[in-house]
Amino acid sequence: MGTLSWDGYRNNRDLGDLPTPLAPSGATVLGRVARGPRREFVKTQGWWDARSSEPRP
């Protein structure tokens, strides 16, 4: 799991690379699934940061 840098969104994590039987690779994809506090805390720049994040190989 990696930490994400989205403005206003503290204590969040990228849940990529965790094991799952539902993916062909056997793991979640980096940059696609995140967890954190309520999304109402994300500021406008944070939403732009999230949308511009590219999945990492």
PQR file with spaces between the fields and no chain letter, atoms N, CA, C, O and H, PARSE charges and radii, in Angstrom:
ATOM       1  N    MET     1       0.848   -1.184    0.000 -0.4000 1.5000
ATOM       2  CA   MET     1       0.000    0.000    0.000 -0.0000 2.0000
ATOM       3  C    MET     1       0.884    1.234    0.000  0.5500 1.7000
ATOM       4  O    MET     1       1.925    1.275    0.657 -0.5500 1.4000
ATOM       5  N    GLY     2       0.460    2.217   -0.733 -0.4000 1.5000
ATOM       6  CA   GLY     2       1.206    3.460   -0.778 -0.0000 2.0000
ATOM       7  C    GLY     2       0.345    4.624   -0.338  0.5500 1.7000
ATOM       8  O    GLY     2      -0.883    4.555   -0.399 -0.5500 1.4000
ATOM       9  H    GLY     2      -0.385    2.183   -1.267  0.4000 1.0000
ATOM      10  N    THR     3       0.983    5.693    0.104 -0.4000 1.5000
ATOM      11  CA   THR     3       0.268    6.893    0.507 -0.0000 2.0000
ATOM      12  C    THR     3      -0.005    7.746   -0.726  0.5500 1.7000
ATOM      13  O    THR     3       0.835    7.847   -1.620 -0.5500 1.4000
ATOM      14  H    THR     3       1.981    5.750    0.154  0.4000 1.0000
ATOM      15  N    LEU     4      -1.166    8.348   -0.765 -0.4000 1.5000
ATOM      16  CA   LEU     4      -1.552    9.218   -1.872 -0.0000 2.0000
ATOM      17  C    LEU     4      -1.408   10.674   -1.450  0.5500 1.7000
ATOM      18  O    LEU     4      -1.546   10.987   -0.267 -0.5500 1.4000
ATOM      19  H    LEU     4      -1.849    8.266   -0.038  0.4000 1.0000
ATOM      20  N    SER     5      -1.138   11.557   -2.383 -0.4000 1.5000
ATOM      21  CA   SER     5      -0.999   12.985   -2.094 -0.0000 2.0000
ATOM      22  C    SER     5      -2.121   13.747   -2.783  0.5500 1.7000
ATOM      23  O    SER     5      -1.927   14.340   -3.844 -0.5500 1.4000
ATOM      24  H    SER     5      -1.026   11.302   -3.343  0.4000 1.0000
ATOM      25  N    TRP     6      -3.290   13.723   -2.170 -0.4000 1.5000
ATOM      26  CA   TRP     6      -4.436   14.452   -2.697 -0.0000 2.0000
ATOM      27  C    TRP     6      -4.788   15.545   -1.702  0.5500 1.7000
ATOM      28  O    TRP     6      -5.022   15.255   -0.529 -0.5500 1.4000
ATOM      29  H    TRP     6      -3.448   13.241   -1.308  0.4000 1.0000
ATOM      30  N    ASP     7      -4.829   16.780   -2.140 -0.4000 1.5000
ATOM      31  CA   ASP     7      -5.061   17.931   -1.271 -0.0000 2.0000
ATOM      32  C    ASP     7      -6.332   17.767   -0.433  0.5500 1.7000
ATOM      33  O    ASP     7      -7.418   17.541   -0.968 -0.5500 1.4000
ATOM      34  H    ASP     7      -4.639   17.016   -3.093  0.4000 1.0000
ATOM      35  N    GLY     8      -6.179   17.884    0.883 -0.4000 1.5000
ATOM      36  CA   GLY     8      -7.301   17.805    1.796 -0.0000 2.0000
ATOM      37  C    GLY     8      -7.648   16.400    2.237  0.5500 1.7000
ATOM      38  O    GLY     8      -8.501   16.224    3.106 -0.5500 1.4000
ATOM      39  H    GLY     8      -5.297   18.067    1.318  0.4000 1.0000
ATOM      40  N    TYR     9      -7.013   15.400    1.663 -0.4000 1.5000
ATOM      41  CA   TYR     9      -7.337   14.006    1.967 -0.0000 2.0000
ATOM      42  C    TYR     9      -6.180   13.393    2.730  0.5500 1.7000
ATOM      43  O    TYR     9      -5.207   12.929    2.136 -0.5500 1.4000
ATOM      44  H    TYR     9      -6.320   15.543    0.956  0.4000 1.0000
ATOM      45  N    ARG    10      -6.289   13.395    4.025 -0.4000 1.5000
ATOM      46  CA   ARG    10      -5.214   12.912    4.898 -0.0000 2.0000
ATOM      47  C    ARG    10      -5.444   11.451    5.278  0.5500 1.7000
ATOM      48  O    ARG    10      -6.570   10.955    5.240 -0.5500 1.4000
ATOM      49  H    ARG    10      -7.079   13.772    4.508  0.4000 1.0000
ATOM      50  N    ASN    11      -4.371   10.783    5.641 -0.4000 1.5000
ATOM      51  CA   ASN    11      -4.429    9.395    6.099 -0.0000 2.0000
ATOM      52  C    ASN    11      -5.130    8.498    5.073  0.5500 1.7000
ATOM      53  O    ASN    11      -6.063    7.769    5.409 -0.5500 1.4000
ATOM      54  H    ASN    11      -3.457   11.187    5.673  0.4000 1.0000
ATOM      55  N    ASN    12      -4.680    8.560    3.849 -0.4000 1.5000
ATOM      56  CA   ASN    12      -5.276    7.746    2.784 -0.0000 2.0000
ATOM      57  C    ASN    12      -4.234    6.783    2.237  0.5500 1.7000
ATOM      58  O    ASN    12      -3.031    6.989    2.402 -0.5500 1.4000
ATOM      59  H    ASN    12      -3.922    9.152    3.576  0.4000 1.0000
ATOM      60  N    ARG    13      -4.702    5.746    1.595 -0.4000 1.5000
ATOM      61  CA   ARG    13      -3.800    4.723    1.069 -0.0000 2.0000
ATOM      62  C    ARG    13      -4.254    4.226   -0.299  0.5500 1.7000
ATOM      63  O    ARG    13      -5.448    4.130   -0.583 -0.5500 1.4000
ATOM      64  H    ARG    13      -5.678    5.578    1.461  0.4000 1.0000
ATOM      65  N    ASP    14      -3.285    3.919   -1.123 -0.4000 1.5000
ATOM      66  CA   ASP    14      -3.524    3.234   -2.384 -0.0000 2.0000
ATOM      67  C    ASP    14      -3.582    1.744   -2.036  0.5500 1.7000
ATOM      68  O    ASP    14      -2.635    1.202   -1.465 -0.5500 1.4000
ATOM      69  H    ASP    14      -2.315    3.997   -0.892  0.4000 1.0000
ATOM      70  N    LEU    15      -4.679    1.090   -2.375 -0.4000 1.5000
ATOM      71  CA   LEU    15      -4.839   -0.325   -2.031 -0.0000 2.0000
ATOM      72  C    LEU    15      -4.364   -1.264   -3.139  0.5500 1.7000
ATOM      73  O    LEU    15      -4.736   -2.437   -3.179 -0.5500 1.4000
ATOM      74  H    LEU    15      -5.448    1.530   -2.839  0.4000 1.0000
ATOM      75  N    GLY    16      -3.555   -0.738   -4.019 -0.4000 1.5000
ATOM      76  CA   GLY    16      -3.004   -1.558   -5.087 -0.0000 2.0000
ATOM      77  C    GLY    16      -2.058   -2.624   -4.576  0.5500 1.7000
ATOM      78  O    GLY    16      -1.405   -2.462   -3.545 -0.5500 1.4000
ATOM      79  H    GLY    16      -3.253    0.214   -3.987  0.4000 1.0000
ATOM      80  N    ASP    17      -1.996   -3.709   -5.311 -0.4000 1.5000
ATOM      81  CA   ASP    17      -1.091   -4.821   -5.055 -0.0000 2.0000
ATOM      82  C    ASP    17      -1.527   -5.691   -3.867  0.5500 1.7000
ATOM      83  O    ASP    17      -0.732   -6.482   -3.360 -0.5500 1.4000
ATOM      84  H    ASP    17      -2.526   -3.841   -6.148  0.4000 1.0000
ATOM      85  N    LEU    18      -2.777   -5.553   -3.424 -0.4000 1.5000
ATOM      86  CA   LEU    18      -3.291   -6.445   -2.396 -0.0000 2.0000
ATOM      87  C    LEU    18      -3.874   -7.686   -3.063  0.5500 1.7000
ATOM      88  O    LEU    18      -4.443   -7.584   -4.150 -0.5500 1.4000
ATOM      89  H    LEU    18      -3.423   -4.911   -3.837  0.4000 1.0000
ATOM      90  N    PRO    19      -3.746   -8.848   -2.444 -0.5600 1.5000
ATOM      91  CA   PRO    19      -4.241  -10.072   -3.062  0.2800 2.0000
ATOM      92  C    PRO    19      -5.762  -10.090   -3.209  0.5500 1.7000
ATOM      93  O    PRO    19      -6.487   -9.679   -2.303 -0.5500 1.4000
ATOM      94  N    THR    20      -6.231  -10.567   -4.348 -0.4000 1.5000
ATOM      95  CA   THR    20      -7.655  -10.755   -4.599 -0.0000 2.0000
ATOM      96  C    THR    20      -7.836  -11.873   -5.626  0.5500 1.7000
ATOM      97  O    THR    20      -7.103  -11.929   -6.614 -0.5500 1.4000
ATOM      98  H    THR    20      -5.642  -10.901   -5.084  0.4000 1.0000
ATOM      99  N    PRO    21      -8.793  -12.750   -5.404 -0.5600 1.5000
ATOM     100  CA   PRO    21      -9.039  -13.805   -6.376  0.2800 2.0000
ATOM     101  C    PRO    21      -9.836  -13.310   -7.591  0.5500 1.7000
ATOM     102  O    PRO    21     -10.029  -14.053   -8.553 -0.5500 1.4000
ATOM     103  N    LEU    22     -10.293  -12.065   -7.543 -0.4000 1.5000
ATOM     104  CA   LEU    22     -11.135  -11.533   -8.610 -0.0000 2.0000
ATOM     105  C    LEU    22     -10.361  -10.919   -9.770  0.5500 1.7000
ATOM     106  O    LEU    22     -10.954  -10.601  -10.801 -0.5500 1.4000
ATOM     107  H    LEU    22     -10.136  -11.461   -6.761  0.4000 1.0000
ATOM     108  N    ALA    23      -9.068  -10.748   -9.627 -0.4000 1.5000
ATOM     109  CA   ALA    23      -8.248  -10.148  -10.682 -0.0000 2.0000
ATOM     110  C    ALA    23      -7.423  -11.229  -11.373  0.5500 1.7000
ATOM     111  O    ALA    23      -6.945  -12.157  -10.722 -0.5500 1.4000
ATOM     112  H    ALA    23      -8.586  -11.006   -8.790  0.4000 1.0000
ATOM     113  N    PRO    24      -7.255  -11.111  -12.688 -0.5600 1.5000
ATOM     114  CA   PRO    24      -6.429  -12.100  -13.407  0.2800 2.0000
ATOM     115  C    PRO    24      -4.997  -12.182  -12.871  0.5500 1.7000
ATOM     116  O    PRO    24      -4.382  -13.249  -12.879 -0.5500 1.4000
ATOM     117  N    SER    25      -4.476  -11.048  -12.408 -0.4000 1.5000
ATOM     118  CA   SER    25      -3.105  -11.031  -11.882 -0.0000 2.0000
ATOM     119  C    SER    25      -3.034  -11.545  -10.451  0.5500 1.7000
ATOM     120  O    SER    25      -1.950  -11.845   -9.950 -0.5500 1.4000
ATOM     121  H    SER    25      -4.975  -10.181  -12.402  0.4000 1.0000
ATOM     122  N    GLY    26      -4.197  -11.650   -9.784 -0.4000 1.5000
ATOM     123  CA   GLY    26      -4.217  -12.097   -8.390 -0.0000 2.0000
ATOM     124  C    GLY    26      -4.047  -10.972   -7.395  0.5500 1.7000
ATOM     125  O    GLY    26      -3.973  -11.217   -6.191 -0.5500 1.4000
ATOM     126  H    GLY    26      -5.077  -11.406  -10.191  0.4000 1.0000
ATOM     127  N    ALA    27      -3.981   -9.721   -7.884 -0.4000 1.5000
ATOM     128  CA   ALA    27      -3.806   -8.570   -6.998 -0.0000 2.0000
ATOM     129  C    ALA    27      -4.561   -7.364   -7.544  0.5500 1.7000
ATOM     130  O    ALA    27      -4.820   -7.273   -8.744 -0.5500 1.4000
ATOM     131  H    ALA    27      -4.041   -9.522   -8.862  0.4000 1.0000
ATOM     132  N    THR    28      -4.910   -6.442   -6.652 -0.4000 1.5000
ATOM     133  CA   THR    28      -5.551   -5.206   -7.088 -0.0000 2.0000
ATOM     134  C    THR    28      -4.525   -4.354   -7.838  0.5500 1.7000
ATOM     135  O    THR    28      -3.320   -4.493   -7.627 -0.5500 1.4000
ATOM     136  H    THR    28      -4.700   -6.516   -5.677  0.4000 1.0000
ATOM     137  N    VAL    29      -5.006   -3.481   -8.706 -0.4000 1.5000
ATOM     138  CA   VAL    29      -4.134   -2.659   -9.547 -0.0000 2.0000
ATOM     139  C    VAL    29      -3.728   -1.398   -8.782  0.5500 1.7000
ATOM     140  O    VAL    29      -4.568   -0.738   -8.171 -0.5500 1.4000
ATOM     141  H    VAL    29      -5.985   -3.368   -8.877  0.4000 1.0000
ATOM     142  N    LEU    30      -2.448   -1.073   -8.821 -0.4000 1.5000
ATOM     143  CA   LEU    30      -1.962    0.153   -8.192 -0.0000 2.0000
ATOM     144  C    LEU    30      -2.598    1.371   -8.846  0.5500 1.7000
ATOM     145  O    LEU    30      -2.721    1.423  -10.070 -0.5500 1.4000
ATOM     146  H    LEU    30      -1.765   -1.609   -9.317  0.4000 1.0000
ATOM     147  N    GLY    31      -3.002    2.347   -8.049 -0.4000 1.5000
ATOM     148  CA   GLY    31      -3.561    3.585   -8.571 -0.0000 2.0000
ATOM     149  C    GLY    31      -5.033    3.519   -8.918  0.5500 1.7000
ATOM     150  O    GLY    31      -5.573    4.486   -9.456 -0.5500 1.4000
ATOM     151  H    GLY    31      -2.903    2.305   -7.055  0.4000 1.0000
ATOM     152  N    ARG    32      -5.701    2.418   -8.630 -0.4000 1.5000
ATOM     153  CA   ARG    32      -7.109    2.279   -8.996 -0.0000 2.0000
ATOM     154  C    ARG    32      -8.051    2.261   -7.798  0.5500 1.7000
ATOM     155  O    ARG    32      -9.193    2.706   -7.917 -0.5500 1.4000
ATOM     156  H    ARG    32      -5.263    1.632   -8.193  0.4000 1.0000
ATOM     157  N    VAL    33      -7.607    1.762   -6.656 -0.4000 1.5000
ATOM     158  CA   VAL    33      -8.469    1.639   -5.477 -0.0000 2.0000
ATOM     159  C    VAL    33      -7.791    2.355   -4.313  0.5500 1.7000
ATOM     160  O    VAL    33      -6.613    2.136   -4.028 -0.5500 1.4000
ATOM     161  H    VAL    33      -6.680    1.401   -6.559  0.4000 1.0000
ATOM     162  N    ALA    34      -8.564    3.220   -3.647 -0.4000 1.5000
ATOM     163  CA   ALA    34      -8.011    3.972   -2.520 -0.0000 2.0000
ATOM     164  C    ALA    34      -8.961    3.886   -1.332  0.5500 1.7000
ATOM     165  O    ALA    34     -10.158    3.649   -1.493 -0.5500 1.4000
ATOM     166  H    ALA    34      -9.521    3.398   -3.879  0.4000 1.0000
ATOM     167  N    ARG    35      -8.417    4.081   -0.151 -0.4000 1.5000
ATOM     168  CA   ARG    35      -9.245    4.177    1.035 -0.0000 2.0000
ATOM     169  C    ARG    35      -8.753    5.369    1.843  0.5500 1.7000
ATOM     170  O    ARG    35      -7.576    5.729    1.804 -0.5500 1.4000
ATOM     171  H    ARG    35      -7.444    4.273   -0.020  0.4000 1.0000
ATOM     172  N    GLY    36      -9.669    5.960    2.563 -0.4000 1.5000
ATOM     173  CA   GLY    36      -9.324    7.117    3.376 -0.0000 2.0000
ATOM     174  C    GLY    36     -10.557    7.634    4.087  0.5500 1.7000
ATOM     175  O    GLY    36     -11.589    6.964    4.126 -0.5500 1.4000
ATOM     176  H    GLY    36     -10.625    5.667    2.595  0.4000 1.0000
ATOM     177  N    PRO    37     -10.447    8.832    4.652 -0.5600 1.5000
ATOM     178  CA   PRO    37     -11.587    9.411    5.351  0.2800 2.0000
ATOM     179  C    PRO    37     -12.683    9.835    4.372  0.5500 1.7000
ATOM     180  O    PRO    37     -12.597    9.568    3.173 -0.5500 1.4000
ATOM     181  N    ARG    38     -13.670   10.471    4.880 -0.4000 1.5000
ATOM     182  CA   ARG    38     -14.801   10.895    4.048 -0.0000 2.0000
ATOM     183  C    ARG    38     -14.345   11.745    2.873  0.5500 1.7000
ATOM     184  O    ARG    38     -13.494   12.623    3.018 -0.5500 1.4000
ATOM     185  H    ARG    38     -13.740   10.687    5.854  0.4000 1.0000
ATOM     186  N    ARG    39     -14.918   11.476    1.718 -0.4000 1.5000
ATOM     187  CA   ARG    39     -14.494   12.194    0.509 -0.0000 2.0000
ATOM     188  C    ARG    39     -14.853   13.670    0.544  0.5500 1.7000
ATOM     189  O    ARG    39     -14.334   14.443   -0.262 -0.5500 1.4000
ATOM     190  H    ARG    39     -15.609   10.763    1.600  0.4000 1.0000
ATOM     191  N    GLU    40     -15.724   14.081    1.453 -0.4000 1.5000
ATOM     192  CA   GLU    40     -16.066   15.499    1.577 -0.0000 2.0000
ATOM     193  C    GLU    40     -14.864   16.337    1.992  0.5500 1.7000
ATOM     194  O    GLU    40     -14.872   17.558    1.835 -0.5500 1.4000
ATOM     195  H    GLU    40     -16.145   13.454    2.107  0.4000 1.0000
ATOM     196  N    PHE    41     -13.818   15.680    2.529 -0.4000 1.5000
ATOM     197  CA   PHE    41     -12.619   16.394    2.950 -0.0000 2.0000
ATOM     198  C    PHE    41     -11.697   16.731    1.780  0.5500 1.7000
ATOM     199  O    PHE    41     -10.813   17.577    1.917 -0.5500 1.4000
ATOM     200  H    PHE    41     -13.811   14.689    2.657  0.4000 1.0000
ATOM     201  N    VAL    42     -11.892   16.081    0.634 -0.4000 1.5000
ATOM     202  CA   VAL    42     -11.032   16.334   -0.524 -0.0000 2.0000
ATOM     203  C    VAL    42     -11.357   17.720   -1.079  0.5500 1.7000
ATOM     204  O    VAL    42     -12.518   18.049   -1.325 -0.5500 1.4000
ATOM     205  H    VAL    42     -12.610   15.393    0.523  0.4000 1.0000
ATOM     206  N    LYS    43     -10.319   18.517   -1.270 -0.4000 1.5000
ATOM     207  CA   LYS    43     -10.498   19.861   -1.822 -0.0000 2.0000
ATOM     208  C    LYS    43     -10.478   19.785   -3.347  0.5500 1.7000
ATOM     209  O    LYS    43     -10.163   18.741   -3.918 -0.5500 1.4000
ATOM     210  H    LYS    43      -9.376   18.250   -1.070  0.4000 1.0000
ATOM     211  N    THR    44     -10.807   20.873   -3.990 -0.4000 1.5000
ATOM     212  CA   THR    44     -10.864   20.905   -5.453 -0.0000 2.0000
ATOM     213  C    THR    44      -9.556   20.420   -6.066  0.5500 1.7000
ATOM     214  O    THR    44      -9.573   19.601   -6.985 -0.5500 1.4000
ATOM     215  H    THR    44     -11.063   21.721   -3.527  0.4000 1.0000
ATOM     216  N    GLN    45      -8.432   20.908   -5.575 -0.4000 1.5000
ATOM     217  CA   GLN    45      -7.138   20.467   -6.110 -0.0000 2.0000
ATOM     218  C    GLN    45      -6.935   18.979   -5.868  0.5500 1.7000
ATOM     219  O    GLN    45      -6.333   18.295   -6.696 -0.5500 1.4000
ATOM     220  H    GLN    45      -8.417   21.573   -4.829  0.4000 1.0000
ATOM     221  N    GLY    46      -7.426   18.472   -4.752 -0.4000 1.5000
ATOM     222  CA   GLY    46      -7.316   17.043   -4.461 -0.0000 2.0000
ATOM     223  C    GLY    46      -8.045   16.188   -5.478  0.5500 1.7000
ATOM     224  O    GLY    46      -7.558   15.127   -5.869 -0.5500 1.4000
ATOM     225  H    GLY    46      -7.915   19.028   -4.079  0.4000 1.0000
ATOM     226  N    TRP    47      -9.231   16.653   -5.915 -0.4000 1.5000
ATOM     227  CA   TRP    47      -9.962   15.916   -6.962 -0.0000 2.0000
ATOM     228  C    TRP    47      -9.176   15.919   -8.267  0.5500 1.7000
ATOM     229  O    TRP    47      -9.123   14.910   -8.970 -0.5500 1.4000
ATOM     230  H    TRP    47      -9.627   17.514   -5.598  0.4000 1.0000
ATOM     231  N    TRP    48      -8.569   17.055   -8.586 -0.4000 1.5000
ATOM     232  CA   TRP    48      -7.736   17.115   -9.797 -0.0000 2.0000
ATOM     233  C    TRP    48      -6.554   16.160   -9.658  0.5500 1.7000
ATOM     234  O    TRP    48      -6.195   15.469  -10.611 -0.5500 1.4000
ATOM     235  H    TRP    48      -8.612   17.874   -8.015  0.4000 1.0000
ATOM     236  N    ASP    49      -5.946   16.120   -8.460 -0.4000 1.5000
ATOM     237  CA   ASP    49      -4.827   15.206   -8.214 -0.0000 2.0000
ATOM     238  C    ASP    49      -5.263   13.759   -8.408  0.5500 1.7000
ATOM     239  O    ASP    49      -4.553   12.971   -9.033 -0.5500 1.4000
ATOM     240  H    ASP    49      -6.238   16.681   -7.686  0.4000 1.0000
ATOM     241  N    ALA    50      -6.433   13.409   -7.873 -0.4000 1.5000
ATOM     242  CA   ALA    50      -6.928   12.037   -7.987 -0.0000 2.0000
ATOM     243  C    ALA    50      -7.204   11.664   -9.433  0.5500 1.7000
ATOM     244  O    ALA    50      -6.870   10.562   -9.869 -0.5500 1.4000
ATOM     245  H    ALA    50      -7.010   14.049   -7.365  0.4000 1.0000
ATOM     246  N    ARG    51      -7.807   12.571  -10.171 -0.4000 1.5000
ATOM     247  CA   ARG    51      -8.142   12.279  -11.562 -0.0000 2.0000
ATOM     248  C    ARG    51      -6.919   12.199  -12.447  0.5500 1.7000
ATOM     249  O    ARG    51      -6.922   11.478  -13.445 -0.5500 1.4000
ATOM     250  H    ARG    51      -8.078   13.466   -9.816  0.4000 1.0000
ATOM     251  N    SER    52      -5.867   12.931  -12.098 -0.4000 1.5000
ATOM     252  CA   SER    52      -4.677   12.932  -12.940 -0.0000 2.0000
ATOM     253  C    SER    52      -3.703   11.820  -12.567  0.5500 1.7000
ATOM     254  O    SER    52      -2.697   11.621  -13.247 -0.5500 1.4000
ATOM     255  H    SER    52      -5.864   13.516  -11.288  0.4000 1.0000
ATOM     256  N    SER    53      -3.997   11.099  -11.490 -0.4000 1.5000
ATOM     257  CA   SER    53      -3.124    9.998  -11.095 -0.0000 2.0000
ATOM     258  C    SER    53      -3.191    8.891  -12.124  0.5500 1.7000
ATOM     259  O    SER    53      -4.271    8.421  -12.480 -0.5500 1.4000
ATOM     260  H    SER    53      -4.815   11.261  -10.937  0.4000 1.0000
ATOM     261  N    GLU    54      -2.044    8.486  -12.591 -0.4000 1.5000
ATOM     262  CA   GLU    54      -2.005    7.403  -13.564 -0.0000 2.0000
ATOM     263  C    GLU    54      -1.667    6.116  -12.845  0.5500 1.7000
ATOM     264  O    GLU    54      -0.811    6.100  -11.961 -0.5500 1.4000
ATOM     265  H    GLU    54      -1.166    8.868  -12.301  0.4000 1.0000
ATOM     266  N    PRO    55      -2.338    5.031  -13.219 -0.5600 1.5000
ATOM     267  CA   PRO    55      -1.985    3.735  -12.616  0.2800 2.0000
ATOM     268  C    PRO    55      -0.513    3.428  -12.856  0.5500 1.7000
ATOM     269  O    PRO    55       0.009    3.655  -13.948 -0.5500 1.4000
ATOM     270  N    ARG    56       0.126    2.928  -11.861 -0.4000 1.5000
ATOM     271  CA   ARG    56       1.542    2.559  -11.983 -0.0000 2.0000
ATOM     272  C    ARG    56       1.646    1.071  -12.308  0.5500 1.7000
ATOM     273  O    ARG    56       0.859    0.269  -11.806 -0.5500 1.4000
ATOM     274  H    ARG    56      -0.299    2.743  -10.975  0.4000 1.0000
ATOM     275  N    PRO    57       2.602    0.705  -13.135 -0.5600 1.5000
ATOM     276  CA   PRO    57       2.755   -0.733  -13.486  0.2800 2.0000
ATOM     277  C    PRO    57       3.193   -1.551  -12.300  0.5500 1.7000
ATOM     278  O    PRO    57       3.367   -2.764  -12.418 -0.5500 1.4000
